[in-house]
Amino acid sequence: MTGATFELPTELAIDTGIARRVIAEFIRGQLRQAGFERAVLGLSGGIDSGLVAYLVAEAIGPQRLLCVMLPYRTSSPNSRADAEEVIRQLGCPSELVEITPMVDGYFGAPETAGSPAARGTGEPDASQLRRGNFMARMRMAVLYDRSVTWGGLVVGTGNKTESLIGYTTLFGDNACAFNPIGDLYKSQVRQLAAAVGVPDAIIAKAPSADLWPGQTDETEAGFSYPELDRLLYWLIDKRRSPEELVAKGFPAGLVTWAVRAVAGAEFKRQVPPIAKLGPRTAGIDYLYPRRRPGSART
Amino acid sequence: MQPLTIALAQIAPRLGGFDENLERHHALLAEARGVGAGLVVFPELGLTGYLLQDLAGEVAIRLDDPRLAALAAETTGLSAVVSFVEESADHRLFIAAALLEDGRLVHVHRKLFLPTYGLFDERRFFAPGDLLRAVPSRLGIGLGVGICEDFWHLPVPQLLALDGAHLLINVSSSPGRDLAATNEVGLGTATSWRTLMRTYAQLTTSFVVFVNRVGVEESISFWGGSEVIGPDGAPVFSAPLYDEGLYPVQIDLTEVRRARISLPLLRDERPELEVREMERIVAERAGLARDATADPDAEPGLDVAPAAQSASVLRP
């Protein structure tokens, strides 16, 4: 067990034994049904991908998991060190793929010591948001390429909180073959991470997208995860109205912001709509399970 | 009356893999026979898997299917409940459970209540059954079979018991959800089911056999936790959550008599009262009788009266 301390709202506490059991079967089931024995994920050094690495290693054995570290030149060296510690503790295969040339090759980059400036599109002043989204999509592109070379499915590492408020990049970090922790709030991710033995330093540090030095989720968006998790739990899982949330004691401003964020991110959580024209259309009136006899890779 | 060994087949069927699942049923029937079982119970849609969607029509079988007859042929001196997609002669698809005994198919129950809410979408793909019957068994007792959601409706266990069932069987594909640590067993679904099944056993003073599948389909994990509950409402056996296995449980059927004489709830039921009051409620809902709990000015069959200024708009 861990000594890391974190705030876990009472109503969010889960039975971590059952969660580990369900998730391990889920991971094995997803791979088996697709005809795969291996998995690959992007390991950032944060708690979400760290936890998923532990869960996948627990489900199928560390030798079948490839952890890919995908830093950009501004990524924190501490993140890299935390990711390496996870790899060391799990004993799983790993790779380091710098995404700097890919990102700078597109946007352009200033000349740095000894190397010429990347020309790119000549937009070195592109916004942090554009850069962050582009980095997430470059990481996705690398992982899906490694999915082929490693012969494993890409495992998603996004949690329920960030999915609900839309704190993800469409076709970037939310792209995956399956996601074992997508129904766990950030506080529950911390609880489960502590139970499976994710290093204390990773559990205790402030969550960050690591897009620029010193950035953290909570300072950027102005919330604390335990409070936001509780709010979302009562709003989504327990079907309380915004008025009822305010009456329960949640700050009105946070409630308004969260309700808008959840509605505004609906499109990120769903498959894009197809214009209905023919007699039978995928997802509308052609409805098959993703995995059925004949659907596995042979 | 000899003690009865019930084998709970808490299996993980392969979605859409009928032949593979059928083979597994044959193997488990043999295994159950080996442990002296008199009754073997397989979970809901154990022959097909649960989240079939448009696969339902592709794995459906008729009651005269030779594969079902071959499975029945394995039940000499044995009773077995198996579940599959049944296609009727007029091509409706049902979620069905069949009682096989001594080489024959002796009873079919078609799922009555098809959950189509939350994570369920059954009514889109299946037709609901219209019959509920207790059935006499070679075991010397009456059996009552229901499928999953059927037992989330109060009349079902009661009707089966009143119709002569001593042992109620529920076969399920229940998806586990709500992992709140505050629950009895760490899983909200398991707590709900256990509460219901124990209550039914006690109120109908019958044995209740609950067989739930395990395994993963798409996002859903089925939680197992199959149980046998005595006619006093106390569990006789609880299978582990999520573990696949064939679990033999021995029960003493004479406990039903003892329970029903010491706690004669079933004797004291008032079916004629229920029928009268149900007929009244149905008539009120259909607008054929005045509904005492509706707004005084409500149209027959409706329970809310329109606001005064809009009343004229509704009139033809």
HADDOCK unambig.tbl for C-alpha pairs under 7 A between the chains (distance, minus, plus):
assign (segid A and resid 12 and name CA) (segid B and resid 180 and name CA) 6.90 0.50 0.50
assign (segid A and resid 13 and name CA) (segid B and resid 180 and name CA) 5.94 0.50 0.50
assign (segid A and resid 13 and name CA) (segid B and resid 181 and name CA) 5.66 0.50 0.50
assign (segid A and resid 14 and name CA) (segid B and resid 179 and name CA) 5.21 0.50 0.50
assign (segid A and resid 14 and name CA) (segid B and resid 180 and name CA) 4.39 0.50 0.50
assign (segid A and resid 14 and name CA) (segid B and resid 181 and name CA) 4.36 0.50 0.50
assign (segid A and resid 15 and name CA) (segid B and resid 179 and name CA) 5.87 0.50 0.50
assign (segid A and resid 15 and name CA) (segid B and resid 180 and name CA) 6.11 0.50 0.50
assign (segid A and resid 15 and name CA) (segid B and resid 181 and name CA) 4.40 0.50 0.50
assign (segid A and resid 15 and name CA) (segid B and resid 186 and name CA) 5.21 0.50 0.50
assign (segid A and resid 18 and name CA) (segid B and resid 186 and name CA) 6.90 0.50 0.50
assign (segid A and resid 22 and name CA) (segid B and resid 221 and name CA) 6.61 0.50 0.50
assign (segid A and resid 25 and name CA) (segid B and resid 216 and name CA) 6.95 0.50 0.50
assign (segid A and resid 26 and name CA) (segid B and resid 216 and name CA) 6.08 0.50 0.50
assign (segid A and resid 29 and name CA) (segid B and resid 216 and name CA) 6.04 0.50 0.50
assign (segid A and resid 287 and name CA) (segid B and resid 53 and name CA) 5.87 0.50 0.50
assign (segid A and resid 287 and name CA) (segid B and resid 54 and name CA) 5.54 0.50 0.50
assign (segid A and resid 288 and name CA) (segid B and resid 53 and name CA) 5.61 0.50 0.50
assign (segid A and resid 288 and name CA) (segid B and resid 54 and name CA) 5.52 0.50 0.50
assign (segid A and resid 288 and name CA) (segid B and resid 55 and name CA) 6.54 0.50 0.50
assign (segid A and resid 289 and name CA) (segid B and resid 51 and name CA) 6.86 0.50 0.50
assign (segid A and resid 289 and name CA) (segid B and resid 52 and name CA) 6.62 0.50 0.50
assign (segid A and resid 289 and name CA) (segid B and resid 53 and name CA) 6.84 0.50 0.50
assign (segid A and resid 292 and name CA) (segid B and resid 15 and name CA) 6.04 0.50 0.50
assign (segid A and resid 292 and name CA) (segid B and resid 16 and name CA) 6.00 0.50 0.50
assign (segid A and resid 293 and name CA) (segid B and resid 16 and name CA) 6.26 0.50 0.50
assign (segid A and resid 293 and name CA) (segid B and resid 17 and name CA) 6.29 0.50 0.50
